[in-house]
């Protein structure tokens, strides 16, 4: 046993050193996630800033003739809005398609005195280009203005009837959250992001390393000489598994570092500028433990698939279902009510890990689901390593490269 551990440690250092020397492995496992998130958020932030600047420079609104509600004058009084009169709906559509206006306002009125048998009614149609985000935002802004305008018209009509708006009983509804809004928003964001990021990064982090340590060595013809040194299959497997897991942990760390930098660069992209993340030391320790366990699960599975594959390219194809299932498990926890969740959900591979991560962030971790998921994690790693060890013992599997 001591000799096996000694050889496993030597293989671990050897493989990890070679992986870190390979710039492609480091770039895929660490560099890409570390740079990708900040770069994406920076691009989104620039686009949002441009959209806001364009919005602040003014909204061009076209009002079709037959303006029953004096909307032309109402919009002309508003800041940021320039109004253009249009002859009919067809002219409005042409102006909108040409980009001369951002939104076309069409007022409609039907029925009433002299109308052909229908009840009186009125309405406004906002015509916008639904392929243009700015046009859509302008239409939403005008819709809010029209709601305020409608409330003013209603109040004026009530006053004409001799009634006071204050005399009409209204039900006032107040929303009161249990926690501080910014803190609750931060907790909800983490309860969604941590399962997704942790499972996806645990699948992507060791991917390049696993493909190289198994199928890559078979393809290069370096695995058989390594086995010819007299080292046991178990020692070789443990060393490779350790190196692959370390690269997976580094990849996950790079993912979260990139996500953190992305938030610092553009917090508005995440939907709020005031998110507070308040995780206690115990919660952080549990999350770190679950992160390591998740990496061990997916590293062992990908290493086994790598030994099964004929080439490194084939191994990457085998990894695709693992990536899909990991992503689905992370996203599957969204809108899940943990309180009413039956226990059998914690027997679903990978999804049970995502549920435990979500429960940990929300402070709702229970003992029985934790024990069930821990048992499955140990079984996942054991079965994957046993499968990889079995492949290492068969000469036919080793010669597939």
C-alpha positions in Angstrom: 0.0 0.0 0.0 2.8 2.4 0.9 4.5 1.7 -2.5 1.3 2.3 -4.3 0.8 5.7 -2.6 4.4 6.6 -3.3 4.1 5.8 -7.0 0.7 7.6 -7.2 2.4 10.7 -5.7 5.2 10.5 -8.2 2.7 10.1 -11.1 0.6 13.0 -9.7 3.6 15.4 -9.6 4.7 14.3 -13.1 1.3 14.6 -14.7 0.5 17.9 -13.0 3.8 19.4 -14.0 3.3 18.4 -17.6 -0.2 19.7 -17.7 0.9 23.1 -16.3 3.7 23.2 -18.9 1.1 22.7 -21.7 -0.1 26.2 -22.5 -3.2 24.9 -24.3 -4.4 23.0 -21.2 -3.8 26.0 -18.9 -5.5 28.4 -21.4 -8.6 26.2 -21.7 -8.8 25.3 -18.0 -7.9 28.6 -16.4 -7.3 31.4 -18.8 -10.6 31.2 -20.8 -13.0 31.3 -17.8 -10.8 33.9 -16.0 -11.0 36.3 -19.0 -14.3 35.2 -20.6 -16.7 36.5 -18.0 -15.1 40.0 -17.5 -14.9 40.4 -21.3 -18.5 39.4 -21.9 -19.7 41.7 -19.1 -17.5 44.6 -20.4 -19.1 44.2 -23.8 -22.6 44.1 -22.3 -21.8 47.1 -20.1 -20.6 49.1 -23.2 -23.8 48.2 -25.1 -26.0 49.1 -22.1 -24.2 52.5 -21.8 -24.6 53.1 -25.5 -28.3 52.3 -25.2 -28.8 54.6 -22.2 -26.9 57.4 -24.0 -29.1 56.9 -27.1 -32.2 57.0 -24.9 -31.1 60.2 -23.1 -30.4 61.9 -26.5 -34.1 61.8 -27.2 -37.0 59.7 -28.4 -38.5 60.4 -31.8 -42.2 59.7 -31.7 -44.6 59.7 -34.6 -48.3 60.5 -33.8 -50.8 59.5 -36.5 -53.5 62.0 -37.4 -57.0 61.8 -35.8 -55.4 62.4 -32.5 -58.5 62.1 -30.2 -56.6 62.6 -26.9 -54.3 65.5 -27.7 -51.3 63.1 -27.4 -49.2 65.2 -29.7 -49.3 68.2 -27.3 -48.9 65.9 -24.3 -45.7 64.2 -25.6 -44.4 67.6 -26.8 -44.4 68.8 -23.2 -42.2 65.9 -22.1 -38.5 66.0 -21.9 -36.4 63.7 -24.2 -39.3 63.4 -26.7 -39.6 65.0 -30.1 -42.9 64.6 -31.9 -43.6 64.2 -35.6 -47.1 64.2 -37.1 -47.9 61.4 -39.5 -50.8 61.3 -42.0 -51.9 57.7 -41.5 -50.8 54.3 -40.2 -49.0 53.3 -43.4 -46.9 56.4 -43.2 -46.1 55.6 -39.6 -45.0 52.1 -40.6 -42.7 53.5 -43.3 -41.2 56.0 -40.9 -40.6 53.3 -38.3 -39.0 50.9 -40.8 -36.8 53.7 -42.1 -35.6 54.6 -38.6 -37.1 58.1 -38.7 -39.1 57.5 -35.5 -38.6 55.0 -32.7 -42.3 54.5 -31.9 -45.6 55.4 -33.7 -48.6 56.4 -31.5 -52.1 55.5 -32.9 -55.1 56.7 -31.0 -58.4 54.9 -31.6 -62.0 55.7 -30.6 -65.2 53.8 -31.4 -68.9 53.7 -30.5 -70.5 56.4 -28.3 -73.0 59.0 -29.5 -73.6 58.6 -33.1 -71.7 55.3 -33.2 -73.1 52.3 -34.9 -74.5 50.3 -32.0 -71.4 49.7 -30.0 -70.4 50.9 -26.6 -68.1 53.9 -26.4 -64.5 53.0 -26.1 -61.0 54.4 -26.7 -57.5 53.1 -26.9 -53.9 53.8 -28.0 -51.7 51.5 -30.0 -47.9 51.8 -29.8 -46.3 50.5 -32.9 -42.6 49.7 -32.5 -39.9 47.7 -34.2 -39.6 44.5 -32.2 -36.2 43.7 -33.8 -34.8 46.9 -32.3 -34.1 46.9 -28.5 -34.1 50.7 -28.4 -37.5 50.9 -30.1 -38.9 48.4 -27.7 -37.5 50.3 -24.7 -39.0 53.6 -26.1 -42.4 51.9 -26.5 -42.2 50.7 -22.8 -41.3 54.2 -21.7 -44.2 55.8 -23.7 -46.5 53.2 -22.2 -45.6 54.3 -18.7 -46.2 57.9 -19.7 -49.6 57.0 -21.2 -50.6 55.2 -18.0 -49.9 58.4 -16.0 -51.8 60.4 -18.6 -54.7 58.0 -18.4 -54.8 58.4 -14.6 -54.9 62.2 -15.0 -57.7 62.0 -17.5 -59.7 59.8 -15.2 -59.2 62.2 -12.2 -60.4 65.1 -14.4 -63.5 63.1 -15.4 -64.3 62.3 -11.8 -63.9 66.0 -10.9 -66.4 66.9 -13.7 -68.9 64.6 -12.1 -68.6 66.6 -8.8 -66.7 63.8 -7.0 -63.5 64.1 -5.2 -60.8 61.5 -6.0 -60.0 61.4 -2.2 -63.6 60.3 -1.5 -63.2 57.1 -3.4 -62.2 54.3 -1.1 -59.0 52.5 -2.3 -57.2 49.5 -1.0 -53.6 50.4 -0.3 -51.2 47.5 -0.6 -47.8 47.6 0.9 -45.1 45.0 0.2 -42.8 44.4 3.2 -39.9 42.0 2.8 -38.5 40.0 5.7 -34.9 40.8 4.9 -33.0 43.8 3.6 -33.8 44.1 -0.2 -30.2 44.2 -1.3 -29.2 41.3 0.9 -32.2 39.1 -0.2 -31.5 40.0 -3.8 -27.8 38.9 -3.4 -28.8 35.7 -1.7 -31.3 34.8 -4.4 -28.7 35.6 -7.1 -26.2 33.3 -5.4 -28.7 30.5 -4.9 -29.1 30.5 -8.7 -25.6 31.3 -9.8 -23.6 29.0 -7.5 -25.2 25.7 -8.6 -24.9 26.7 -12.3 -21.3 28.0 -12.1 -20.1 25.2 -9.8 -21.5 22.3 -11.9 -20.5 23.8 -15.3 -17.0 24.8 -14.1 -16.5 21.4 -12.5 -17.3 19.8 -15.9 -15.2 22.2 -18.0 -12.2 22.6 -15.7 -10.8 19.0 -15.9 -12.0 18.5 -19.5 -8.7 19.2 -21.3 -6.7 17.4 -18.7 -8.8 14.3 -18.7 -8.7 14.1 -22.4 -4.9 14.3 -22.4 -4.2 11.9 -19.5 -6.3 9.1 -20.9 -7.1 9.1 -24.6 -4.3 11.6 -25.3 -1.6 9.2 -23.9 -3.1 6.2 -25.8 -3.1 8.3 -29.0 0.6 9.3 -28.5 1.6 5.8 -27.5 3.1 6.9 -24.2 0.7 5.0 -21.9 2.0 1.5 -22.6 5.7 2.5 -21.8 4.3 4.0 -18.6 2.6 0.7 -17.7 5.8 -1.1 -18.5 7.7 0.6 -15.6 6.2 -1.9 -13.2 3.9 0.6 -11.5 0.6 -0.8 -10.5 -2.6 0.3 -12.4 -4.1 1.6 -9.2 -1.1 3.9 -8.5 -1.1 5.3 -12.1 -4.8 5.9 -11.9 -4.7 7.6 -8.6 -1.9 9.9 -9.7 -3.7 10.8 -12.9 -7.0 11.3 -11.0 -5.2 13.6 -8.6 -3.7 15.7 -11.3 -6.9 15.9 -13.2 -8.8 17.0 -10.0 -6.3 19.7 -9.3 -6.7 21.1 -12.8 -10.5 20.9 -12.2 -10.2 22.9 -9.0 -8.0 25.5 -10.6 -10.6 25.8 -13.5 -13.4 26.2 -11.0 -11.5 28.8 -9.1 -10.8 30.7 -12.4 -14.6 30.5 -13.2 -15.6 32.1 -9.9 -12.7 34.7 -10.1 -13.9 35.6 -13.6 -17.5 35.9 -12.4 -16.4 38.1 -9.5 -14.4 40.4 -11.8 -17.4 40.5 -14.1 -19.6 41.7 -11.3 -17.1 44.3 -10.2 -16.8 45.6 -13.8 -20.5 45.8 -14.5 -22.9 45.1 -11.6 -25.8 46.6 -13.6 -25.6 43.7 -16.1 -26.6 41.3 -13.2 -29.8 43.3 -12.8 -29.0 45.4 -9.7 -26.3 47.7 -8.5 -27.0 46.9 -4.8 -26.4 43.2 -4.2 -25.1 42.2 -0.8 -23.6 38.8 -0.4 -23.7 37.7 3.2 -22.5 34.1 3.5 -21.2 33.0 6.9 -17.9 31.2 7.4 -19.7 27.9 8.0 -21.7 28.3 4.7 -18.5 29.1 2.8 -16.7 26.1 4.2 -19.6 23.8 3.2 -19.6 25.3 -0.3 -15.9 24.8 -0.6 -16.3 21.2 0.4 -19.1 20.6 -2.0 -17.0 22.3 -4.8 -14.2 19.8 -4.2 -16.6 16.9 -4.1 -18.3 18.1 -7.4 -14.8 18.3 -9.1 -13.9 14.8 -7.9 -17.2 13.4 -9.3 -16.8 14.9 -12.7 -13.0 14.5 -12.9 -13.4 10.7 -12.2 -16.2 10.4 -14.7 -14.4 12.3 -17.5 -11.2 10.4 -16.8 -13.0 7.1 -17.2 -14.6 8.3 -20.5 -11.2 9.3 -21.7 -9.7 5.8 -21.2 -12.7 4.5 -23.0 -12.3 6.8 -26.1 -10.2 5.9 -29.1 -8.6 9.4 -29.3 -8.6 12.8 -27.6 -11.1 14.1 -30.1 -13.4 11.2 -29.4 -13.0 11.8 -25.7 -14.2 15.4 -26.1 -17.3 14.1 -28.0 -18.0 11.8 -25.0 -17.7 14.8 -22.7 -20.6 16.6 -24.4 -23.4 14.7 -22.6 -21.6 15.4 -19.3 -21.5 19.1 -20.0 -25.2 19.1 -21.0 -26.3 17.1 -17.9 -24.2 19.4 -15.6 -25.7 22.5 -17.1 -29.2 21.1 -16.9 -28.7 20.1 -13.3 -27.6 23.6 -12.4 -30.3 25.4 -14.2 -32.9 22.9 -13.0 -32.8 24.3 -9.5 -34.2 27.6 -10.6 -37.7 28.2 -9.2 -37.5 24.9 -7.1 -39.3 25.1 -3.8 -36.9 23.2 -1.4 -39.5 23.0 1.4 -42.0 20.9 -0.6 -39.4 18.8 -2.5 -39.8 15.0 -2.2 -36.7 13.1 -1.0 -36.4 11.1 -4.3 -35.1 14.3 -6.0 -31.9 13.8 -4.1 -31.3 10.5 -5.8 -31.0 12.1 -9.3 -27.4 12.2 -10.4 -25.8 15.7 -10.4 -29.2 17.3 -9.7 -28.9 16.3 -6.1 -25.6 18.1 -5.9 -27.2 21.2 -7.3 -30.1 21.0 -4.8 -27.6 20.7 -1.9 -25.7 23.7 -3.2 -28.9 25.8 -3.4 -30.0 24.7 0.1 -26.6 25.6 1.5 -26.7 29.1 0.1 -30.3 29.7 1.3 -29.5 28.2 4.8 -32.0 25.4 4.4 -29.6 22.4 4.4 -31.2 19.3 6.0 -29.4 16.3 7.4 -31.2 13.5 5.5 -30.8 15.1 2.0 -27.1 15.8 2.9 -26.4 12.2 3.9 -28.2 10.8 0.8 -26.3 13.1 -1.6 -23.0 12.4 0.1 -23.6 8.7 -0.3 -24.3 9.2 -4.0 -21.2 11.3 -4.4 -19.0 8.6 -2.9 -20.7 6.0 -5.2 -20.2 8.2 -8.3 -16.5 8.6 -7.6 -16.0 4.9 -6.7 -17.8 3.6 -9.8 -16.0 5.9 -12.2 -12.6 5.1 -10.8 -13.5 1.4 -10.8 -14.5 1.6 -14.5 -11.3 3.5 -15.3 -9.2 0.9 -13.4 -11.0 -1.9 -15.3 -10.1 -0.3 -18.6 -6.5 0.1 -17.6 -6.3 -3.7 -16.9 -7.6 -4.6 -20.4 -4.9 -4.5 -23.1 -7.5 -4.2 -25.9 -8.8 -1.0 -24.4 -5.3 0.5 -24.2 -4.6 -0.2 -27.8 -7.6 1.5 -29.2 -5.7 4.7 -29.8 
